Amino acid sequence: MKKVIWLGLILIAVWAVSLKYDMKKPDADKKVIKIGVVLPLTGDAAHAGQSMLSEFEVLKEDVAQRDLKNKYEFIIEDNVYDTKVTANINSKLLGYDKVNAIIDLGSRIGYVTSTMVSKAEVIHFSACSGDARVSEGKYTFAYTLLPEEQAELVANYAEGKYDNVAIVGLNEASSEVIIKELKKEFDEKGIKYKEYYFNRSDRNIRDLIEKSRQENPDLYILTLFSPSIEIFMKQFIEAGVKVQLASTHFLSTISDYGLIEGAWFSDYADADEGLRKRIVDKNNGEISEMCVGYIYDIAHTLIGAFEKTESDEKAFEYLRNLQGWEGVTGKVENKGNGLFSAKPSLKKIENGKMKVIEE
């Protein structure tokens, strides 16, 4: 009798597993959602792009473990962080690949994509844009830091410590936006400052460095992306200038922390350590600290939008109405106009590594 009971239980278990398998929709029958992922995988910003690619590989592993109603195809493209290359890639993604969404990185790139997706009515999510205006395009969303929040954090930390600040920036929107907010904060706190600008294409910054040091600043704030920040710092060190360095999220793009030892800055929200370790393992033991976790959260949120809706337009509406999420970077809030943001952190470079400053 016991053998009969056990045999019956085994048959029921086998039937249940079989039923569960049958209920799971085969990939061939699923709707295919194509997502273009445009990153700087070669060129000056390759160290950041390659790390983000590893982050994206982690995301794909996690997606593969889920029973989803749609099948997701990710089309990876290298834009060398160049606007013209990006425009050509976007034309391919929108025209030939017929993608349902595009993910890319940075303000300069986000501006280009925003215009193109608005005409095509395709969802665009920009990661780590220094300028919140990127998300003003109808179909564009951005997950980044608010310039005013970063500037406030920097100014609060500088107040009472520094009296004469040299602000060094690039002649482009992402730099100018944050400098505008810094100036507003410094004016309110009575902190003296002078501004200095150069172009991304400039390779000799020595005259600017000499001119700025004549003002005897006790703090340099650098709103420079890589590779401009490396070019500046090498010539800054050669000139023998030994003044405290600070910045906003720009410093996290540098490829060599040894150039900015002791610098402090506001930065992107701190990412989950478990995710960070997985990225390091995927990226040959290395990681770029530029907005770790942001690509993961964006892709995860996009997939959620497509899973919970029945069309691209409904997915777009879902994202417009989304109030935020709990992600690998903590609590993310909808700040309006397609902009999502997490609370910035304050960090410093200590012994060649990035460390959070506990206030």
N, C-alpha and C positions, 0 to 999 in steps of 0.2 A: 504493500500500500504506500509506504514511504517513497519507494522508487517512482511510483506513478505520480505522486504529488510533486516530487522534485523535477520529474520530466515535464510536467505541466508548467511549472514555474519557469523552467528554462525556455520552453516554447513561447511563453508569454513575453519573456525578456527579449528573445530574438525578434518576435513580432513587433515589439515596441521600438526597438532600435531601427528595424526596417521601416516602420511607419515614419519615424522621425527623419530618416534619410530621404524617404519619398516626398515628405512635406517640404524639404529644403529645395528651393528652386535651383535647378542646374544653371551654371553660368551662361550657357548658350541661350537660355530663355530670358535672361535678364536684360533690362535696358542698359545700354552702355553710356556712361557719363565720362566725357573726356575733359581732363583738366591740364592745361598747359602750365608748366612750372619753369619760369625764366630766371636764371641765376648767373652770376659772373663766375664761370667755372675755369676760365683762363684770364690772363691779364693781371692788372695791378690789384684787383680785389679778389683774386682767385682763392686766397687763404680763407676768406669769409664764405665765398660761394661753395667751396668744397666741403666746408664744415656743415653748411646748411643742407647740402646734398646728402650728407651722412645722416643728418637729422630727418630728412625726408625718407630715407631708406628705413629708418626706425619706424616712422609713421606707417609705411607700407606694410611692414611686418605686423604691426598691430591691427591694421585694417584687414589683413588676410585672416586673422583669427576671428573676425566677426561674421555673423550670418546676416548679410545685407541684402536688401531687395534689388539694388542696382549693382552693376559691375563697373569698377572704376579703372579707367585707363589714364595713366599719367604720362604726359609728353614732356620730357626734359629738354630744355634748350639753353645754350650758352650765349649770353649777350655781351660778354666781355665788359660789362657795365658801360656800354656805349649806346647812346640814344638812337643813332641811325641803324645800328645793328638790331636794336630792339624793335624798331618800326618794321623792319623787314621780317623779323621773326613773328611779330604779331600778325602781319598780313598773311603769313603761312598758316598760323594757328587758327585764325578766324576764317580764312578763305578755303584752304585745302583741308585742314584737319577738322574743321567745324567743331571747335571746342565749346564746351558748355561754360567754362570759366577759365580765368588766367590768374595765376599767382606770380607776383614779381617783387623786387626788392628796391627800396630807396625812392626818394622824391623825384630825382631827375628822370628815372625810368617810369615811375608811376604817372607822371604828367603825360608822357607819350602814350602810355597804354590807356589812360583814362579817356582821352579824346577818341581813340579808335574803338573802344568797346561801347562807348555811348552811341556811336553810329550803328554798330552791329547789334546792340542790345544784348550784350554778353556780360555776365558777372565778372568783375575784376576785384581782387583783394591785394592791396599793396602792403608789404611788410616793412616795418621799421622806417617809415618815411619821416624825415625831420620836419616836414612842412605839412601841417594838418589840412591845408587847402587841396591836397591831392584827392581827398575824398569828396570834393564838391561835385565831381562828375556824377551823373545820375546813377550809373551802374557800378560805380567804384566804391569800395569800402577800404578802410585802412586800419591796420592794427599797429599802433605806434605809441610814442610818448607825446604828451602835450608840451609845446615849447614853454608855455607860461609856468607849468609845474616844475619843469627842469630848472628854469631860470630862478624861480623862487627858492628852490632847494640850494642852488649854488650861492645865491646872494645871502641867504640866511647863514650858511656855513662860513662865508667870507666876512660877514659883518663883525667888526671888532678885531679882526685879525689882519686885514689888509686895508691900506688907505689909497693906494695909487695903482690902478690896474691897466695893463696893456691888453686890449682885445684884438686878436689876430684872426681874420676870417678870409673866406674866399668870396670873389665877386659872383655869387650865385645865390639863388633863392633860399636853399636849405640853410646856408650859413647866415644870411641876412635876417631870416625870420627869428632865429634864436637870439641873435645879437640885439635885435629890436626889443625883445623881452628882457634880456639882461640889462640893457640900458635903463629900461623903465624901473627895474628893481633897484639898480644902483643909484638912480636919481632919488628914489624914495628913501634910501638909506644913507644918502650923502657920501657915497663912495666915488672918488674921483676916477675917471677913466679916459683913455684915448683909443681910437680905432685905427687899425692898419689892415689893408686888404691887398691881396694879389690874386692872380688868375690860376686856374687849375693847370694850365699849360706852362706856367713859369717854372723855371728850374734854378734860377739864381735869385735867392731871397736875401742876400747878404746886406744890401742897402736898407731894406726894410728892418732887418734885425738891428742894424747899427742905429738907425733913426729912432727906433723904439727904446733902445737901451739908454739913449741920451736923456730920456724923461725919468730915468731911475724908478721904474715900476717895482713894486714888491710882489706882484703877482701877474703872470701871463695866463690869459684864458685863450685857448686855441680852439676855434671852431673850424677844424680842418679834417677832411676825410683822407684816408689812405688813397693814393701814395703821397699827397701833398704834405701830410703830417710828417712822414718819414724824411722828405726832402727838407722841410723846415727844421726839424729837430737835428739832423746831421750838421747843418750849417750853424744852427744855434749853439750846439756843443763845440763846434770848431771855433766859434767866436769867443768861447770862454765865458758865456753868460751863465750865471748860476743864480737863478731866481725861481721861486716856487711856480709850478705849473698846475693849471686846472682846466676844466672843460665841462661840456655836457656829454652826451652819448658819443660824440665824435671820437673820443679817445679809444673807445672799444673797437674801432676799426683798424687800429695800428697792427702791423705784422710783427713788431719787435718791442716788447714791453721794456726791454733794457734801455731804450731811448728815452723813456719817460718815468724812470724810477722815482718814486716819491710823489708822483702826480695824484691829485684827487679830482673827482668828477661825478656829476649826476649821470645815471645810466639807466638802461632798460631794467624792467622788473627781473628779479632773480628767478632763474629756472629751477625746476625740480632736479635734485641731485641724481636720482635714478636715471632720468632722461639724459642728463649730462654725461654720465658714465657710459651709457649705451652709444652716444655719439662719438665719444673718444675711442671706444672699441672699434667702431665702424671706420673712423678716420685716421687709422694708423697711429693711435695714441695721442692725437692732437685735437685741439678744438679752438675755434675762433670765438671770442667772447661777444661778438656782435649779435645782439638780440637773440640769444639762445632760447629756443622753445617757441618763438613767434611763428615760424613756418609750420611747425607741428600743430599749434593751436589753430592757425588759419585753415589748414587742410582738414583738420578734424571738424571744424565748424562748418566748412563748405559741405563736407560729406553729410553732416547732420541735416543741413538745409535740403539737400537733394533727397535724403532718405525720408524726411517728414512731409514732403510735398510731392505733387504729381507732374509738375512742369517747371521749366526754367524760370518762367515768370513768377510762379508761386514760390519758388526757392528764393528769388530776389525779394519778394514781399516778406518772406519769413525772416531774411537777414535784416531788412529795414526795420522790422518790428522787434527784433531780438534785443533784449535788455542787457545782455552780457552772458558770461559763462564762468565757471570755475575751471581754469585750465592748468597747464603745467607751469605757468608763470603766476599762478594765484588768481585772485579775483579780477576779472576783466569787465569793464563797464562800458555801456553805450553812451558816448558823450554827445550824440546828435550828429546829423548830417553824414551818416555813414562812418563815423570815426569811433573806433574802440580803443581803449587805453587801460593799462594797469599802472599802479602806483610806481613811480621811479624810485631807484635806490641810490644811495651815495656810496661810492667805492674809492679805493686808492690802489696804487701799484706798490707792492711791498715785496722785496726780494724777487723781483721779476714776475710776480703773480698778482692777479686781481683779488682784492679782498674787500668785503663789505664793511663800511664804517658804521658801527653801531652808535646811533645818536643817544 
